[in-house]
Amino acid sequence: MVRRVFAVVSLVVVALLGPACASPTLPLPPPAVPTIGPGAMAGQVHLSAQCGGSQGGASVLVVNNNQPIGKRDSVTVSDNCGSWALDVYANTHDVLQIQQIVGAEISDAVSVQVQ
């Protein structure tokens, strides 16, 4: 009897915990480096990434620490295929930090210098 109970409990534990242990979670990768062009207004640049530039539906955060507060960060949401576009405040030689956010996960930043 004890063996039968132990066998049933073991099967339940393996069924519940087994798959979680067998598949490790990978960290969210940084987004692809976007294309940089002229922005809509003076003092801005236009960033764009094609499909696969981020995970579909991700929030894409761009931070430029060379700008004053209020112009320092910008956010957009990528479409289903992962493409996105955004105008941000930046000057030549500024370094932009770009990350993607999906749920509670945030990727490492990719750094891009404005030419």
C-alpha positions as CSV (number, residue, x, y, z in Angstrom):
1,M,0.0,0.0,0.0
2,V,2.8,2.4,0.9
3,R,4.6,1.7,-2.3
4,R,1.4,2.4,-4.3
5,V,0.9,5.8,-2.6
6,F,4.6,6.6,-3.1
7,A,4.4,5.7,-6.8
8,V,1.3,7.9,-7.4
9,V,2.8,10.8,-5.5
10,S,6.0,10.5,-7.5
11,L,4.1,10.5,-10.8
12,V,2.2,13.6,-9.8
13,V,5.4,15.4,-8.7
14,V,7.1,14.5,-12.0
15,A,4.1,15.6,-14.0
16,L,3.9,18.9,-12.3
17,L,7.6,19.8,-11.9
18,G,9.3,17.8,-14.7
19,P,8.5,20.1,-17.7
20,A,9.5,23.2,-15.8
21,C,13.0,21.8,-15.0
22,A,13.5,20.4,-18.5
23,S,13.2,23.8,-20.3
24,P,15.4,26.6,-19.0
25,T,14.3,30.1,-19.5
26,L,16.4,32.3,-21.9
27,P,16.9,36.0,-21.2
28,L,15.1,38.5,-23.4
29,P,17.7,39.5,-26.1
30,P,18.3,43.2,-26.9
31,P,16.6,44.6,-29.9
32,A,18.4,44.8,-33.3
33,V,20.3,48.0,-34.1
34,P,17.8,50.4,-35.8
35,T,18.3,52.5,-38.9
36,I,18.9,56.2,-38.0
37,G,17.7,59.0,-40.2
38,P,16.5,62.7,-39.9
39,G,13.7,63.3,-37.5
40,A,10.4,65.2,-38.0
41,M,11.8,68.2,-36.0
42,A,15.2,69.9,-35.6
43,G,17.1,68.2,-32.8
44,Q,15.5,64.8,-33.4
45,V,16.4,61.6,-35.3
46,H,14.1,58.9,-36.6
47,L,14.9,55.4,-35.6
48,S,13.3,52.4,-37.4
49,A,13.6,48.6,-37.3
50,Q,12.2,46.1,-39.8
51,C,10.4,42.9,-38.9
52,G,12.4,41.0,-36.3
53,G,13.9,44.2,-34.9
54,S,12.3,43.3,-31.6
55,Q,9.9,40.8,-30.3
56,G,6.4,41.3,-31.6
57,G,4.4,43.6,-29.3
58,A,7.4,44.6,-27.2
59,S,7.7,48.0,-25.7
60,V,10.9,49.6,-27.1
61,L,12.6,52.0,-24.8
62,V,15.2,54.5,-26.1
63,V,17.2,56.6,-23.5
64,N,19.6,59.4,-24.4
65,N,21.4,60.6,-21.2
66,N,22.8,63.6,-23.1
67,Q,19.3,65.2,-23.2
68,P,17.5,67.1,-20.4
69,I,14.8,65.4,-18.4
70,G,11.6,65.4,-20.5
71,K,13.5,64.8,-23.7
72,R,15.7,62.0,-22.4
73,D,13.5,58.9,-23.0
74,S,11.0,57.7,-25.6
75,V,8.9,54.6,-25.8
76,T,7.0,52.9,-28.6
77,V,5.4,49.4,-29.1
78,S,6.5,47.2,-31.9
79,D,3.9,45.6,-34.3
80,N,3.2,41.9,-34.5
81,C,6.3,41.1,-36.6
82,G,8.6,43.2,-34.4
83,S,9.1,46.3,-36.5
84,W,9.0,49.7,-34.9
85,A,9.7,53.4,-35.6
86,L,10.2,56.4,-33.3
87,D,11.5,60.0,-33.3
88,V,13.8,60.8,-30.4
89,Y,15.7,63.9,-29.3
90,A,19.4,63.5,-30.2
91,N,22.4,65.3,-31.5
92,T,25.4,64.1,-33.5
93,H,27.7,61.8,-31.3
94,D,24.9,61.2,-28.7
95,V,24.8,57.5,-27.6
96,L,21.3,56.0,-27.4
97,Q,20.6,53.0,-25.2
98,I,17.8,50.9,-26.7
99,Q,16.0,48.0,-24.8
100,Q,12.9,46.0,-25.3
101,I,10.4,45.1,-22.5
102,V,8.0,42.2,-22.7
103,G,5.9,41.7,-19.6
104,A,8.1,41.9,-16.6
105,E,11.3,41.1,-18.6
106,I,13.6,43.8,-19.8
107,S,16.5,43.1,-22.2
108,D,20.1,44.3,-22.0
109,A,20.6,47.6,-23.8
110,V,22.1,47.9,-27.3
111,S,24.1,51.1,-27.7
112,V,23.9,53.2,-30.9
113,Q,25.9,56.4,-31.6
114,V,24.2,59.1,-33.7
115,Q,26.3,60.0,-36.7
